[in-house]
């Protein structure tokens, strides 16, 4: 039992490190693509998707909290709060999609995650600013969520297909990438 707990903590740490490294990479790629700072590729969210699809929901939740805490410590309270709002809503949507009687497509899974992440951040921004004016930005973020979700699907499909068979066998029921 103790070894399993230590293994889970170590794996969560490795996944968190990977998420932070991908977030760092993304912060350099975003300007090269000519994207505004609020539009990101969501590379670190692929790590959260991996956790909820192949590990436990608790591990995915821990990653969302750790990412928000890291954003808080490195970029301030606003960034931490917005990270928690976006990550929390997208995790909830992932979990709800996995509870459906039939699996959704991988594309829909990724797009719903990206769009819900953007909507969670918009809701968080409207709370911070005490204004619904932030919602004027919603159409841009919805379109961005669809595009980023599609790119995320392409990356995720390729990455998950390359996983060793032992890991793929641990996939959750209704995993949209393994039917």
C-alpha positions in Angstrom: 0.0 0.0 0.0 2.8 2.4 0.9 4.6 1.7 -2.3 1.5 2.4 -4.4 0.9 5.7 -2.6 4.5 6.7 -3.2 4.3 5.7 -6.8 1.1 7.8 -7.3 2.7 10.8 -5.7 5.8 10.4 -7.8 3.8 10.0 -11.0 1.7 13.1 -10.1 4.9 15.1 -9.6 6.3 14.0 -13.0 3.0 14.9 -14.7 3.0 18.3 -13.0 6.5 18.9 -14.1 5.5 18.0 -17.7 2.5 20.3 -17.5 4.7 23.2 -16.3 7.3 22.5 -19.0 4.6 22.5 -21.7 3.1 25.7 -20.3 6.6 27.3 -20.5 7.0 26.1 -24.1 3.6 27.4 -25.0 4.5 30.8 -23.6 7.2 31.0 -26.2 5.3 29.5 -29.1 2.2 31.7 -28.7 3.9 35.0 -29.8 5.6 33.2 -32.7 2.2 32.2 -34.0 1.0 35.8 -33.7 -1.6 35.0 -31.0 -2.6 37.5 -28.4 -1.5 36.6 -24.9 -5.0 35.3 -23.8 -5.0 32.7 -26.6 -2.9 29.7 -25.8 -2.5 26.3 -27.3 -3.5 24.4 -24.1 -0.6 22.0 -24.3 -0.4 21.5 -20.5 -4.1 20.5 -20.5 -3.2 17.4 -22.5 -1.5 16.2 -19.3 -4.8 16.7 -17.3 -6.6 14.8 -20.1 -4.1 12.0 -19.8 -4.6 11.9 -16.0 -8.4 11.7 -16.2 -8.4 9.2 -19.0 -5.7 6.8 -17.7 -5.4 7.5 -14.0 -7.8 8.7 -11.3 -10.0 11.7 -11.3 -8.3 12.7 -8.0 -4.9 12.8 -9.9 -6.4 15.1 -12.6 -7.9 17.3 -9.9 -4.5 17.5 -8.1 -2.9 18.6 -11.4 -5.5 21.3 -11.9 -4.9 22.6 -8.3 -1.1 22.4 -8.7 -1.2 24.3 -12.0 -3.3 27.0 -10.4 -1.0 27.3 -7.4 2.0 27.5 -9.7 0.3 30.3 -11.7 -0.5 32.0 -8.5 3.1 31.8 -7.2 4.7 32.8 -10.5 2.2 35.2 -12.1 0.0 36.4 -9.3 -3.4 36.0 -7.7 -5.4 36.8 -10.9 -3.5 34.2 -13.0 -3.9 31.6 -10.3 -7.7 32.3 -9.9 -8.2 32.2 -13.7 -6.2 29.0 -14.0 -8.3 27.4 -11.3 -11.6 28.5 -12.9 -10.6 27.3 -16.4 -9.0 24.1 -15.3 -11.8 23.3 -12.8 -14.6 23.7 -15.4 -12.7 21.8 -18.1 -12.1 19.0 -15.6 -15.7 18.9 -14.7 -16.7 18.7 -18.3 -14.2 15.9 -19.0 -15.6 14.0 -16.0 -19.2 14.5 -17.2 -18.4 13.4 -20.7 -16.9 10.2 -19.3 -20.1 9.5 -17.3 -22.2 9.4 -20.5 -23.7 6.0 -21.4 -21.8 6.0 -24.8 -18.3 7.5 -25.4 -18.1 10.8 -27.3 -15.5 11.2 -30.0 -12.0 12.2 -29.2 -12.5 15.4 -31.2 -15.6 16.4 -29.2 -13.9 15.5 -25.9 -10.9 17.9 -26.7 -13.1 20.7 -28.1 -15.4 20.6 -25.1 -12.4 20.7 -22.8 -10.9 23.7 -24.6 -14.2 25.6 -24.9 -15.1 25.0 -21.2 -11.6 26.1 -20.1 -12.1 29.4 -21.9 -15.6 29.8 -20.5 -14.4 29.1 -17.0 -11.7 31.7 -17.4 -14.3 34.2 -18.7 -16.6 33.5 -15.8 -13.6 34.0 -13.4 -12.7 37.3 -15.1 -16.3 38.6 -14.8 -16.1 37.8 -11.1 -12.8 39.6 -10.7 -14.0 42.6 -12.7 -17.5 42.6 -11.3 -18.8 43.1 -14.8 -20.5 41.1 -17.5 -18.6 43.2 -20.1 -15.9 40.5 -20.2 -18.4 38.3 -22.0 -18.0 40.5 -25.1 -14.8 38.5 -25.5 -16.7 35.2 -25.5 -17.1 34.8 -29.3 -13.4 35.1 -29.9 -12.6 32.6 -27.1 -15.3 30.2 -28.3 -13.8 30.2 -31.8 -10.3 29.9 -30.4 -11.5 27.0 -28.2 -12.8 25.1 -31.2 -9.6 25.6 -33.1 -7.3 24.8 -30.2 -9.5 21.8 -29.3 -9.0 20.5 -32.8 -5.3 20.9 -32.6 -5.3 19.3 -29.2 -7.2 16.4 -30.6 -4.6 15.8 -33.3 -1.7 16.0 -30.8 -3.5 13.9 -28.2 -4.5 11.2 -30.7 -0.9 10.8 -31.9 0.5 10.9 -28.3 -2.0 8.4 -26.9 -1.6 6.0 -29.8 2.1 5.9 -29.1 1.6 4.8 -25.5 2.8 1.3 -24.5 0.1 -1.3 -24.6 0.3 -1.7 -20.8 -0.7 1.9 -20.3 -3.5 1.8 -22.9 -5.0 -1.2 -21.1 -5.5 1.0 -18.0 -7.8 3.4 -20.0 -11.1 4.3 -18.3 -14.4 3.1 -19.5 -15.7 5.5 -22.3 -12.2 6.7 -23.1 -12.8 8.5 -26.4 -9.3 7.5 -27.7 -9.8 3.8 -27.2 -13.0 2.2 -28.4 
